[in-house]
């Protein structure tokens, strides 16, 4: 089992979550589409060569985002990450993956 966390602009969160959930990620027992999300503010500065979805090259940008956390079975994590990258509006998707211990 893995935990997947990713950061996504608030306006794009539902579409990105649905794409990840469609892979089977976010299931806990008899429940699906399970996640926890926390509101926050992300920041970045696009460099030369970037094609930013939000902001301008060379300018610091601050964006209202959600951090979304969910669990994912071992055999689904690759598909979940692929779906995340396809559905996410950013060129470079910020995400973390942790293997969970079974205690």
C-alpha distances in whole Angstrom, upper triangle without the diagonal:
4,7,10,13,17,20,23,26,27,29,26,23,23,24,21,18,20,19,15,15,17,14,12,10,11,11,11,13,16,16,15,16,14,15,17,19,22,25,26,29,28,30,31,34,34,36,38,37,34,35,33,32,33,36,38,38,39,39,37,35,33,31,29,26,23,19,17,13,11,7,6,5,5,9,9,9,12,14,13,14,17,18,18,20,22,23,23,27,26,27,25,22,20,16,14,10,9,6,6,8,8,12
4,6,10,13,17,19,23,24,26,23,20,21,21,18,16,18,17,14,14,16,14,13,10,10,11,12,15,18,17,15,15,14,13,15,17,19,22,23,25,24,26,27,30,30,32,35,33,31,31,30,29,30,32,35,35,36,35,33,31,29,27,26,22,19,16,14,10,8,6,5,6,6,10,9,7,11,13,11,11,15,16,15,17,20,20,20,23,23,24,21,18,16,13,10,7,5,4,5,9,11,14
4,7,10,14,16,20,21,23,21,18,19,19,16,14,17,16,13,13,16,14,13,10,9,11,12,15,18,16,15,14,12,10,11,13,15,18,19,22,21,23,24,28,28,30,33,32,29,29,28,27,27,30,32,33,33,33,30,28,26,24,23,19,16,13,10,7,6,4,6,9,10,13,11,9,12,14,11,11,15,15,14,16,19,19,18,22,21,22,20,16,14,11,8,6,5,6,7,10,12,15
4,7,10,13,17,18,20,17,15,16,16,13,11,14,14,10,12,15,13,13,9,9,12,14,17,19,17,15,13,12,10,11,12,14,17,17,19,18,21,21,25,25,27,30,29,26,26,24,23,24,26,29,29,30,29,27,25,23,21,20,16,13,10,8,6,5,6,7,10,11,13,11,8,11,12,9,8,12,12,10,13,16,15,14,18,17,19,16,13,11,7,6,5,7,9,10,14,16,19
4,7,10,14,15,17,15,12,15,16,12,11,14,14,11,13,16,15,15,12,11,15,16,20,21,19,16,14,12,9,9,9,11,13,14,15,14,17,18,22,22,25,28,27,24,24,22,21,21,23,26,26,27,26,24,22,20,17,16,13,10,7,5,4,7,9,10,14,15,17,15,12,14,15,11,10,14,13,10,13,16,15,13,16,15,17,15,11,9,6,5,7,9,12,13,16,19,21
4,7,10,12,14,12,10,13,13,10,10,13,13,11,13,16,16,16,13,13,17,18,22,24,21,18,15,14,11,11,9,11,12,12,13,12,14,15,19,19,22,25,24,20,20,18,17,17,20,22,23,24,23,21,18,17,14,14,10,8,6,5,7,9,12,13,17,17,19,16,13,14,15,11,10,13,12,9,10,13,12,10,12,12,14,11,8,6,4,6,9,12,15,16,20,22,25
4,7,9,12,10,9,12,13,10,11,14,14,13,15,18,18,19,16,16,20,21,25,26,23,20,17,16,13,12,9,9,10,9,10,8,11,12,16,17,20,23,22,19,18,15,14,14,17,19,20,21,20,17,15,13,11,10,6,6,5,6,9,12,15,17,20,21,23,19,17,18,18,14,13,15,14,10,11,14,12,9,11,10,13,11,8,6,6,9,12,15,19,20,23,26,28
4,6,8,7,6,9,10,8,9,13,13,12,15,17,18,19,17,16,20,22,26,27,23,20,17,17,14,13,10,11,10,10,10,9,12,13,16,16,20,22,22,18,17,14,12,12,15,18,19,21,19,17,14,12,9,9,5,5,7,8,11,14,17,18,22,23,24,20,18,19,18,15,14,15,13,10,11,13,10,7,8,8,12,11,8,8,9,13,15,18,22,23,26,29,31
4,6,5,6,10,11,10,11,14,15,15,17,19,21,22,20,19,23,25,29,29,25,22,19,19,16,15,12,12,10,10,9,9,11,12,15,16,19,22,22,18,16,13,10,10,13,16,18,20,18,16,12,10,7,6,4,6,9,11,14,17,20,22,25,27,27,24,22,22,21,18,17,18,16,13,14,15,12,9,8,9,13,13,11,11,13,16,19,22,25,26,30,32,34
4,6,5,8,10,10,11,14,15,16,17,19,21,22,20,19,22,24,28,28,24,21,17,18,15,14,10,10,8,9,10,11,13,16,19,19,23,26,25,21,20,16,13,12,15,19,21,23,20,18,15,12,8,6,5,6,9,11,14,17,20,22,26,28,29,25,23,24,23,19,19,20,18,15,16,17,14,11,11,13,16,16,14,14,15,18,21,23,27,27,31,32,34
4,6,8,9,10,12,13,15,16,17,19,21,23,21,20,24,26,29,29,25,22,18,19,17,17,13,14,12,13,13,14,16,17,20,20,24,26,25,21,19,16,12,12,15,19,21,23,21,20,16,14,10,9,8,9,13,13,17,19,22,24,27,29,29,26,24,25,23,20,20,20,18,15,16,16,13,11,10,13,16,17,15,16,18,21,23,26,29,30,33,35,37
4,6,6,6,9,10,11,13,14,16,18,20,18,18,21,24,27,27,23,20,16,17,16,16,13,14,13,14,14,14,16,17,20,19,23,25,24,20,18,15,11,12,16,19,21,24,22,20,17,15,12,11,9,9,12,12,15,17,20,21,24,26,26,22,21,21,19,17,16,17,14,11,13,12,9,8,8,10,14,15,13,14,15,18,21,24,26,27,31,33,35
4,6,5,6,9,10,11,12,14,16,17,15,15,18,20,24,24,20,17,13,14,12,12,10,11,11,13,14,14,17,18,21,21,25,27,26,22,20,17,14,15,18,22,24,26,24,22,18,16,13,11,8,7,9,8,12,13,17,18,21,23,24,20,19,20,18,15,15,16,13,11,13,13,10,9,10,12,16,16,13,13,14,16,18,21,24,24,28,29,32
4,6,5,6,9,10,10,12,15,16,14,14,16,19,22,21,18,15,11,13,11,12,11,13,13,16,17,18,20,22,25,25,28,30,29,25,23,20,17,18,21,25,27,29,27,25,22,20,16,14,12,10,12,10,13,14,17,18,21,23,24,20,19,20,18,15,16,17,13,12,14,14,10,11,12,15,18,19,16,17,16,19,20,23,25,25,29,30,32
4,6,5,6,9,10,11,13,15,14,14,17,20,23,23,19,16,12,15,14,15,14,16,16,18,19,19,21,22,25,24,27,29,27,23,21,19,16,17,21,24,26,28,27,26,22,21,17,16,14,13,14,12,15,15,18,18,21,23,23,19,18,19,16,14,14,14,11,10,12,11,7,8,10,13,16,17,15,16,16,19,20,23,25,26,30,31,33
4,5,5,6,9,10,12,14,12,13,16,19,22,22,19,15,12,14,12,14,13,15,15,17,18,17,19,20,23,22,25,27,25,22,20,18,15,16,20,23,24,27,26,24,21,20,16,15,12,11,12,10,12,13,15,15,18,20,20,16,15,16,13,11,11,11,8,6,9,9,5,6,9,11,14,14,11,13,13,15,16,20,22,23,27,28,31
4,5,5,6,9,10,11,10,9,13,15,19,19,15,12,8,10,9,11,10,13,15,17,18,18,21,22,25,25,28,30,28,25,23,21,18,19,23,26,28,30,28,26,23,21,18,16,13,11,11,8,10,10,12,13,16,18,18,15,14,15,13,10,11,13,9,8,11,12,9,9,12,14,17,17,13,14,13,15,16,18,20,21,24,25,28
4,5,5,6,9,10,10,10,12,16,18,18,15,11,8,11,11,14,14,17,18,20,22,21,24,25,28,27,30,32,30,27,25,23,20,22,25,28,30,32,31,29,26,25,21,19,16,14,15,12,13,12,14,14,17,19,18,15,15,16,13,11,13,13,9,9,13,12,9,11,14,17,19,19,16,17,16,18,18,21,22,23,26,27,29
4,6,5,7,10,10,11,14,17,20,20,17,13,10,13,13,16,16,19,20,22,23,22,24,24,27,26,28,30,28,25,23,21,19,21,25,27,28,31,30,29,26,25,21,20,17,16,16,13,14,13,14,13,16,18,17,13,13,13,10,8,10,10,6,7,10,9,6,9,12,15,17,17,14,16,15,17,17,20,21,22,26,27,30
4,5,6,7,6,8,11,14,17,18,15,11,9,11,11,14,14,17,19,21,22,21,23,24,27,26,28,30,28,25,24,22,20,22,25,28,29,31,31,29,26,25,22,20,17,15,14,11,11,10,11,10,12,14,14,10,10,11,8,5,8,9,6,6,9,10,8,10,14,15,17,17,13,14,13,14,14,16,18,19,22,23,26
4,5,5,5,6,8,12,14,14,11,8,6,8,10,13,14,18,20,22,24,23,26,27,30,29,32,34,32,29,27,26,23,25,28,31,32,35,34,32,29,27,24,22,19,16,15,12,12,9,10,9,12,14,14,10,11,13,10,8,11,12,9,10,13,13,12,13,17,19,21,20,17,18,15,16,16,18,18,19,22,22,25
4,5,7,9,10,14,16,16,13,10,9,12,13,17,18,21,23,25,27,26,28,29,32,31,33,35,33,29,28,26,24,26,30,32,34,36,35,34,31,29,26,25,21,19,19,15,15,13,13,12,13,15,14,11,12,13,10,8,12,12,8,10,14,13,11,14,18,20,21,21,18,20,18,19,18,20,21,21,24,25,28
4,6,9,10,14,16,16,14,11,10,13,14,17,19,22,24,26,27,26,29,29,32,31,33,34,32,29,28,27,25,27,31,33,34,36,36,34,31,30,27,26,23,20,19,16,15,12,12,9,10,12,10,7,9,9,6,6,9,9,7,10,13,12,12,15,18,20,21,21,18,19,17,17,16,18,18,19,22,22,26
4,6,7,10,12,12,11,8,8,10,12,16,18,22,24,26,28,27,30,31,34,33,35,37,35,32,31,30,27,29,33,36,36,38,38,36,33,32,29,27,23,21,19,16,14,11,10,8,8,11,10,7,9,11,9,8,12,13,11,12,16,16,15,17,21,23,24,23,20,21,18,18,16,17,17,17,20,20,23
4,6,9,12,13,11,8,7,8,10,13,15,18,21,23,25,24,27,28,31,31,33,35,33,30,29,28,26,27,31,34,34,36,35,33,31,29,26,24,21,18,16,12,11,7,6,5,7,10,10,7,7,10,9,6,10,12,10,11,14,15,14,16,20,21,22,21,18,18,15,14,13,14,14,14,17,18,21
4,7,10,11,8,6,5,5,6,10,12,16,19,21,24,24,27,28,31,31,34,36,35,32,31,29,27,28,31,34,35,37,35,33,30,28,25,23,20,16,14,11,9,5,5,6,9,12,13,10,10,14,12,10,12,15,13,13,16,18,16,17,21,22,24,22,19,18,15,15,13,14,15,14,17,17,20
4,6,7,6,4,6,6,9,12,15,19,22,25,27,27,30,32,35,35,38,40,38,35,34,32,30,31,35,38,39,40,39,37,34,32,29,27,23,20,18,14,12,8,7,7,8,12,13,11,12,15,14,12,15,17,16,16,20,21,19,21,24,26,27,26,22,22,19,18,16,16,16,15,17,16,19
4,6,5,6,9,7,10,13,16,19,23,25,28,29,32,34,37,37,40,43,41,38,37,35,33,34,37,40,41,43,41,39,36,34,31,28,25,21,19,16,13,9,8,9,10,13,15,13,15,18,17,15,18,21,19,19,23,24,23,24,27,28,30,29,25,24,21,19,17,17,16,14,15,14,16
4,6,8,11,10,13,16,20,23,26,29,32,32,36,37,41,41,44,46,45,41,41,39,36,38,41,44,45,46,45,42,40,37,34,32,28,25,23,19,17,13,11,12,11,15,16,15,17,20,20,18,21,23,22,22,26,27,26,27,31,32,34,32,28,28,24,23,20,20,18,16,17,15,17
4,7,11,10,14,17,20,24,27,30,33,33,37,39,42,42,45,47,46,42,41,39,37,38,41,44,46,47,46,43,40,38,35,32,29,25,24,20,18,15,14,14,14,18,18,17,19,22,21,19,23,24,23,23,27,27,26,27,31,32,34,33,30,29,26,25,23,23,22,19,21,19,20
4,7,7,11,14,17,20,23,26,29,30,33,35,39,39,42,44,43,39,38,36,33,34,38,41,42,44,42,40,37,34,31,28,25,22,21,17,15,12,12,13,14,17,18,16,18,21,19,17,20,22,20,20,24,25,23,24,27,29,31,30,27,26,23,23,21,21,21,19,21,19,21
4,5,9,13,15,19,22,25,27,28,31,33,36,36,39,41,39,36,35,33,30,31,34,38,39,41,40,37,34,32,29,26,23,19,19,15,13,10,10,11,12,16,16,14,15,18,16,14,17,19,17,17,21,21,19,21,24,26,28,27,24,23,21,21,19,20,20,19,21,20,22
4,6,10,12,16,18,21,24,24,27,29,32,32,35,38,36,33,31,29,26,27,31,34,36,37,36,34,30,28,25,22,19,16,15,12,11,9,10,11,13,17,17,14,15,17,15,13,15,17,14,14,18,18,16,17,21,22,25,24,21,20,18,18,18,19,19,19,21,21,24
4,7,10,14,17,20,23,23,27,29,32,32,35,38,37,33,32,30,27,28,31,35,36,37,36,33,30,28,24,22,19,15,14,10,9,6,8,10,13,16,18,15,15,18,17,14,16,19,16,16,19,20,18,19,22,23,26,25,21,20,17,17,16,17,18,16,19,19,21
4,7,10,13,16,19,20,23,25,29,29,32,35,34,31,30,27,25,25,28,32,33,34,32,30,27,24,21,19,15,12,10,7,5,5,8,10,14,17,19,16,15,18,17,13,15,18,16,14,18,19,17,17,20,21,23,22,18,17,14,14,14,15,16,16,18,19,21
4,7,10,13,16,17,21,24,27,28,31,35,34,30,30,27,25,25,27,31,32,33,31,28,25,22,19,16,13,10,8,6,5,7,10,13,17,19,21,19,17,20,20,16,17,20,18,16,19,21,19,18,20,21,24,22,18,17,14,14,15,15,17,16,19,20,22
4,7,10,13,14,18,20,24,25,29,32,31,28,27,24,22,21,24,27,29,30,27,24,22,18,16,13,10,6,5,4,6,9,13,16,19,22,23,20,19,21,21,17,17,20,18,15,18,20,17,16,18,18,22,20,16,15,13,14,16,17,19,19,22,23,25
4,6,10,12,16,19,22,24,27,31,31,27,27,23,22,20,22,26,27,28,26,22,20,16,14,11,8,5,5,7,9,12,16,19,22,24,26,24,22,24,24,20,20,22,21,18,20,22,19,17,19,19,22,20,17,15,14,15,17,18,21,20,23,25,26
4,7,10,13,17,20,22,26,29,29,26,25,21,20,18,20,23,25,26,23,20,17,13,11,7,6,5,7,9,12,15,19,22,25,27,29,26,24,26,25,22,21,24,22,18,20,22,19,17,18,18,21,20,17,15,15,17,19,21,24,24,27,29,30
4,7,10,14,17,20,23,26,27,24,23,20,18,16,18,21,22,22,20,16,14,10,8,6,5,6,7,11,14,17,21,23,27,29,30,28,25,26,26,23,22,24,23,19,20,23,20,17,17,17,20,18,16,14,15,16,19,21,25,25,28,30,31
4,7,10,14,16,20,23,24,21,21,17,16,14,14,17,19,19,16,13,10,7,6,5,6,8,9,13,16,20,23,25,29,30,32,29,26,27,27,24,22,24,23,20,20,22,20,17,16,15,18,17,15,13,15,17,21,23,26,27,30,33,34
4,7,11,13,16,20,21,17,17,14,14,12,12,15,16,16,14,11,8,6,5,6,6,9,10,13,16,19,23,24,28,29,30,27,24,25,25,22,20,22,21,18,18,20,18,15,14,12,15,13,12,10,13,15,19,21,25,26,29,32,34
4,7,10,13,17,18,15,16,12,13,11,10,12,13,13,10,7,5,4,6,9,9,12,13,17,19,23,26,27,31,31,33,30,27,27,27,24,22,23,23,20,19,21,20,16,15,13,14,13,13,11,15,17,21,23,27,29,32,35,37
4,6,9,13,14,12,13,10,12,10,9,10,10,10,8,6,5,7,9,12,12,15,15,19,21,24,27,28,31,31,33,30,27,26,27,25,22,23,23,19,18,20,20,16,14,11,12,11,12,11,15,17,21,24,28,30,33,36,38
4,6,10,12,10,11,9,12,10,8,8,7,6,6,4,6,9,11,15,16,19,19,22,25,28,30,31,34,34,35,32,29,29,29,27,24,25,25,22,20,22,22,18,16,13,13,12,14,14,18,20,24,27,31,33,36,39,41
4,7,8,6,8,7,10,9,8,7,5,6,7,8,8,11,13,17,17,20,20,23,25,28,31,31,34,34,34,32,29,27,28,26,23,23,24,21,18,20,20,17,14,11,10,10,13,14,18,21,24,27,31,33,37,40,42
4,6,6,9,9,13,13,11,9,5,6,9,10,12,15,17,20,20,23,24,26,28,31,33,33,36,35,36,33,30,29,29,28,25,25,26,23,20,22,23,19,17,14,12,12,15,16,20,23,26,29,32,35,38,42,44
4,6,9,10,14,15,13,10,6,7,11,13,15,18,20,23,24,26,27,29,31,34,36,36,38,37,37,35,32,30,31,30,27,26,27,25,22,23,24,21,19,16,13,14,18,19,23,26,29,32,35,38,41,44,47
4,7,9,13,14,13,11,8,10,13,15,16,20,20,24,24,26,26,28,30,32,34,34,36,35,35,33,30,28,28,28,24,23,25,23,19,20,22,19,17,14,11,13,16,18,22,25,27,31,34,37,40,43,46
4,6,9,11,10,9,7,10,12,13,13,16,17,20,20,22,23,25,27,29,31,31,34,33,33,30,28,26,26,25,22,21,22,20,17,18,18,16,13,10,8,10,13,15,19,22,25,28,32,34,38,41,44
4,7,9,9,8,8,11,13,14,13,16,16,19,19,22,23,24,27,29,31,31,33,33,33,30,27,26,25,24,21,20,21,19,16,16,16,14,11,9,7,10,13,16,19,23,26,29,32,35,39,41,44
4,5,6,7,7,11,11,12,10,13,12,16,15,18,20,21,24,26,29,29,32,32,32,29,27,25,25,23,21,20,20,17,15,15,15,12,9,7,7,9,12,14,17,21,24,28,31,33,37,40,42
4,7,9,11,14,13,13,11,13,11,14,14,16,18,20,23,25,28,28,31,31,31,28,26,24,24,22,20,19,18,16,14,14,13,10,6,6,8,10,12,14,17,21,24,27,31,33,37,39,42
4,7,10,12,11,11,8,9,8,11,12,15,17,20,23,25,28,29,32,33,33,30,28,27,26,24,22,22,21,18,16,17,15,12,9,8,10,12,13,15,18,22,25,28,32,34,37,40,42
4,7,9,7,8,6,9,9,13,14,18,20,22,25,28,31,32,35,36,36,33,30,30,29,27,25,25,24,21,19,20,19,16,13,11,12,14,15,17,20,24,27,30,34,36,39,42,44
4,6,5,8,8,11,13,16,18,21,23,25,29,31,34,35,38,38,38,35,33,31,31,29,27,26,26,24,21,22,21,18,15,13,13,15,17,19,22,26,29,32,36,38,42,45,47
4,6,8,10,13,15,19,20,23,24,27,29,32,35,35,38,38,38,35,32,31,31,30,27,26,27,24,21,22,22,19,16,14,13,14,17,18,22,25,29,32,35,38,41,44,47
4,7,9,13,16,19,21,24,25,28,30,33,36,36,39,39,40,37,34,33,33,32,29,29,29,26,24,25,25,22,19,16,16,16,19,19,23,26,29,32,36,38,42,45,47
4,6,10,13,16,18,22,23,26,29,32,35,36,39,39,40,37,34,33,34,31,29,29,29,26,24,25,25,21,18,16,16,17,19,19,23,26,29,32,36,38,41,44,46
4,7,10,14,15,19,20,23,26,29,32,34,37,37,38,35,32,32,32,30,27,28,28,24,23,25,24,20,18,15,16,16,17,17,20,23,27,30,33,35,38,41,43
4,7,10,12,16,17,20,24,27,30,31,35,35,36,33,30,30,30,28,25,26,25,22,21,22,21,17,15,13,15,15,15,15,19,22,25,28,32,34,37,40,42
4,7,9,13,15,18,21,25,28,30,33,34,35,32,29,30,29,27,24,26,25,21,21,23,21,17,15,14,16,16,15,15,18,20,24,27,30,32,35,38,39
4,6,10,12,15,19,22,25,27,31,32,33,30,27,27,27,24,22,23,22,19,19,20,18,14,13,12,15,15,14,13,16,19,23,25,29,30,33,36,38
4,7,10,13,17,20,24,26,29,31,32,29,26,27,27,23,22,24,22,18,19,21,18,15,14,14,17,17,15,14,16,19,22,24,28,29,32,34,36
4,7,9,13,16,20,22,25,27,28,25,23,24,23,20,18,20,19,15,16,18,15,12,12,12,16,15,12,11,13,15,19,21,24,25,29,31,33
4,6,10,13,16,19,22,24,26,22,20,22,21,18,17,19,17,14,16,18,15,12,14,14,17,16,13,11,12,14,16,19,22,22,26,27,29
4,7,10,14,16,20,21,23,20,18,19,19,16,15,18,17,13,15,18,15,13,15,14,17,15,12,10,9,10,13,15,18,19,22,24,26
4,7,10,13,17,19,20,17,15,17,17,13,13,16,14,11,14,16,14,13,15,15,18,16,13,11,9,10,12,14,16,17,20,22,24
4,7,10,14,16,18,15,13,16,16,12,13,16,15,12,15,18,16,15,18,18,20,18,14,12,10,9,10,11,13,13,16,18,20
4,7,10,13,15,12,11,14,14,11,12,15,14,12,16,18,16,16,19,20,22,20,16,15,12,11,10,11,12,12,15,16,18
4,7,10,12,10,9,13,13,10,12,15,15,14,17,19,18,18,22,22,24,22,18,17,13,12,10,9,10,9,12,13,16
4,6,8,6,6,10,10,8,10,13,13,13,16,18,17,18,22,22,23,21,18,17,14,12,10,10,10,10,13,13,17
4,6,5,6,10,11,10,12,15,15,15,18,20,20,21,25,25,26,24,21,20,17,15,12,12,10,10,12,12,16
4,6,6,8,10,10,12,14,15,16,18,20,21,22,25,25,26,24,21,20,17,15,11,11,9,10,12,13,16
4,6,7,8,10,12,13,14,16,18,19,20,21,25,26,26,24,21,21,18,17,14,14,12,14,16,16,20
4,6,5,6,9,10,11,12,14,15,16,18,22,22,23,21,18,19,16,15,12,14,13,14,17,17,21
4,5,5,6,9,10,10,12,14,15,16,20,20,20,18,15,16,12,12,9,10,10,12,16,17,20
4,5,5,6,9,10,11,12,14,15,19,19,18,17,15,15,13,13,11,13,13,16,19,20,24
4,5,5,6,8,10,10,12,14,18,18,18,17,15,16,14,15,13,15,16,18,21,22,26
4,5,5,6,9,10,11,12,16,16,17,16,13,14,11,12,11,13,14,16,20,21,24
4,5,5,6,9,10,10,14,14,14,13,10,11,9,10,9,13,14,17,20,22,25
4,5,5,6,9,10,13,14,13,13,11,13,12,13,13,16,17,20,23,25,29
4,5,5,6,8,12,13,14,14,11,14,12,14,14,18,19,21,24,26,29
4,6,5,6,10,10,12,11,8,10,9,12,12,16,18,20,24,25,28
4,6,5,8,8,9,8,6,9,10,13,14,17,20,22,26,28,31
4,6,8,10,10,11,10,13,13,16,17,21,23,25,29,30,34
4,6,9,11,12,10,13,13,16,18,21,23,25,29,30,33
4,6,8,9,7,10,11,15,16,20,23,25,28,30,33
4,7,9,8,11,13,17,19,23,26,28,32,34,37
4,5,6,9,12,15,18,22,25,27,31,33,36
4,6,10,13,16,19,22,25,28,32,34,37
4,6,9,13,15,19,22,25,29,31,34
4,6,10,13,16,19,22,26,28,31
4,7,11,14,17,20,23,26,29
4,7,10,14,16,20,22,25
4,7,10,13,16,19,22
4,7,9,13,16,19
4,6,10,13,15
4,7,10,13
4,7,9
4,6
4
